[in-house]
């Protein structure tokens, strides 16, 4: 991820509870549900569910990477059944739009995303990999909840557009943009710039756009794309805008931003020293809610037809 990293929410945040309904179970009901989930997990792991398909037909497999829980939460709701497969890195497996989906929350930045990529690749042989989540807009036309498909991705270290490495998509993004537009989603194609630290101010965003020519900024897609394309795995970057060009992101503690789980005490401390930041935080919260809805809709629409 990138700009939103510093305001990611803990497990009990309003954003996640807004999208994932909490159901109260009796102890006996919880035991039954847990047993059913374990059974489904065993079926998926052993490929038993695939055998219910017609002979010669198999589910296509897609790995979806997000960086943070607020990005993963709306996508978990799209899985018809799921189970967590890893304790170190949140990995959930299930079916989505007729495909077998491995949903991975890598953590923020290049090192974490590469660690998650190596783990998932060692266990799966995907037909396609999608890097998705939130991003910041670098051009005036992008508004919160807009979706951008990557036509190229460049690392900030490259320094200029002349040194960029194109990872995807070329003309392959055109039909996907058409699919999203047909679903009533504002979708664009453009360049991504992958940074190593959050870009928080409008001035920084404009300078980054001028240097790179990118439409959006985030923190993982370049690293994931380089990893999987070098292994000949089809790869797609798709991000949902959470802060526009003129939106300011509060400068919270860098350690908290990179962990992606801001503590209430850190937010309170920030507001004590920067009381004007309350409006920025509230605006980001509202944008985040809208971006989650757009993320869920766009991922479901793309997985239906890709890869």
N, C-alpha and C positions, 0 to 999 in steps of 0.2 A: 504494500500500500504506500501512501505517502501523506498528503496533508491531513487526512482525517485520523492518522495514527495517534495523534496526541489526545484525541477525545474518544477513543474506543471505550466501550463500556463493559463493566463487569457483568457477571451472570445474571444479576438481578436488576439490570437497567430497564427503564421504561421502554426503550426501543425494542429490546428483545421480547419483553413481555407483551408489547403491543402486537407483535406478529405471531407469537407462539402461545397459544392458550394453555393455561395450566389446569390440569384435571386432577381432582383429588381421588385417590384410590384407597380402598381398605387394604389391610395388610395382605389378605388372601388374594385380592384382585391383582396386587402388585406382583405377587409370586407367580400367578398365572401368566401375566404379561411378560415377565422376565423370562419364563420358560419358553414362551412362543418366540421371543426375540432371539434367544439362544438357538432354537431350532432353525429359524430362518437364516441365522448367521452361518450355521453349519452347512445348510443347503447351498448358500451362495459360495462359501469357501470351497466346497467340494464340487461345485458345478452341477448339483443335482437339479436345480430349478431349470437349468438350460435344457435338460432332457425332456421337459414337458413340451418343448417346442417340436414342430414337425421335423422329421428326419432331414438332416443336411442343413438345417437352419440354426443359427446361433446368434446370441445377442452381441451386438457391437459394443465395445467397451470404451468408455470415455473417462478420463481423469480430469476433474475440475479443481483448480487451485484457487483458494482465496487466502488472504493474509490474516484476517481477524474474525472473531466470533460474530460481530454484527454483520459481516459479509456472508458468513457461512449460514447463519440462522435461517434466513428466508429460503435458502436453497435446500436445507434439510427437509423443509416442509414439502418440497416437490418429490421427494423419494417415496415410493409406494411402500417400502419397508427398508429398514436400515439397522445397522449395528456398528458400534465403534470397534475398530480393529487394532488400534495402536494406543498405547498409554503415553508415549513420548510426544507424538504429533497427532492431533485429532484427525482421524481418518474414518469416514463413514462410507458404507457400501450399500447399494440398493438399486432399484430400477427407476428410471425416469424417461418418460416418452418412448417406451419400448426399447431402451438401451440399458446396459449395465453401467452404473456410474459409481466411480470412486471419488468421493468428495474429501478434499484435503485442506486443512487450515495450516498453512506453512509457518506463519509468523511473518514479521515485517523485515523486508530488506533482502539483499542478495544472498548472504550466507545462509539465512534460514530457509529461503526458498530453494536453494540448491540442495540443502540437506534433505528437505522434504521430497524433492525431485528424485534424488538418488534412492531414497527409501521406497517410494512408489514404483519406480522403474524396476527395482530389484524384485518386486512382488507381482507386477502386472505387465501385460503386453498390450498397451492401449491402441485403439484405432485412431484416437485423436486426443489432444490435450488442450484444455481451455484455461487460460489465465483470466480471472475476472475479479470484480470487487469495485471499490470506489476509486475515484481519481479527482484531480483538480483540473478545471478548465483553464486553458491558456489563450483562448480567443473569445472575443466579445459575444459571438453568436451562441456559445454553449451556456445553457442554463442548468441548474440543479435538476437531476433525474433524467437528463439527456443521456443517450447511450452512444459510445464511440467504438467502432471496430478498427483494429489496427491495420493500416496499410504498410507501415514500417515502424520499427522500434529502435531507438538509439540510446546508448548509455551516456550519461552526463559526462563521463570521463573522456568521451570521444572529442568533446570540445566544440565541434561544429558539424553542420549538416554534411559537409564534404566527407567526413570520416565515419558517417553513420553506417551501421550494418543493418540491411533490410532483412527482417526475419520472416515476415508474412505480409500481406496476403495476396496482394495484386488484385487481379480481377475476380478472385475467389470470394472476396468480400461483397461484391455487388449483389449477388442473389440473397445473401444474408441480410444486407441492408434493406432489400426489398421485402423480405419476410417480416422484419421488425416494423417497417413502415406500415405494412398491411395489418399489423396487430395494433396500430395506433400509437406506436412508440416513436418518439423523435430520435432518429438514428443518423449517425454521421460516419464517414470514413476519414481517417487521418493518421498522422504520426503520433507515436508515444515517445516521451522522454522519460527514462528511468533514472531516478536520483538516489543518492545515498542518505539524504536527510530531508525532512519535510520542508516544503516551500510554502511560506505562510503569508507573505504580504503581496498586494497587487504589484508593487514595484519589482519584487523578485520574480513574479510570474511573467511579467512583460519582458524582463531581461532574458529569462530562460527561453521564452518563445522566440525572441529575436535571434538568439544564438543558435537555436536548433530547428526552428520551423515547425515544431510539434504543436498538436492541438491540445494534448492533455499531458499531465505529469503524474507519475506513480512510482512504485519502488521495486517491483518484482518481475514484470513481464519480459524485460530484456534477458535476464538471467535464466528464466524458465525456457524462453524461446531458444536461446543459444544451446541449452542442454538438450532439449528434445529434437530440434531440427538437425543437430549433429548426429542424431541417432535415427534420422529419417522417419520421425513420428510427426504426422500432421499436427500443426499447432495454430492456435487462434488466440489473439488478445482482444478482450472486450471489457470495457469499463463503463461505469455509471458515474456521472458527474455529481459530486456532493458539494463542492465549492466552486463558484464561478470566478472569472478573472478579477472582479472587483471585490470579492469576499475576502475578508481578513480572517486568518486562522489564529486563535489564541496561542501564544508561545508558552506552552507548558513545559514541565521538566523533560529533558531529552531522554532520560532513562525510562520515564513513564511512557513517553511516546513510542520508543522502540519496543517496549514490552507490549504495548497495545492494550493495556488494562489500567486506565487511570484510576487512581484511588480518590475517593471523595475528599480526603484531606488535602490532596494536591490541588484539586480544583478550587477548594475553599481558600487555600493559601494564595492561589493565583488571583482570585477575585478580591482578596483583601488588599493586595498590592496593585491590582489593576481593575478597579471597580467598573471601569468603562467596558471591560471585557465580557460582562454579563450578557449584553445584547449579542455579541459575536457568538458566545456559547449557545444561546437560545436559538439563534438563526441556524447554526450548524446542526443542532439537534433536530430541528424541523426539516432541514434539508436531508439529513440522514434518514429520517423516516420515509420521505418521498423516494430517496435513492434506493432503499431496501425494496420497496414495492416495484420500482422499475427494474431492479436487478433480478428479482424473482420472475417477472414477466419475460424479460429479454432472454434469460438463460433457458427457460422452458421452451420458448419459441425457437431458439437456435438449436438446442439439442434435438428437437423434433426432426430437423432436416440435416444436421451436420454431426459427425463427418460422413 
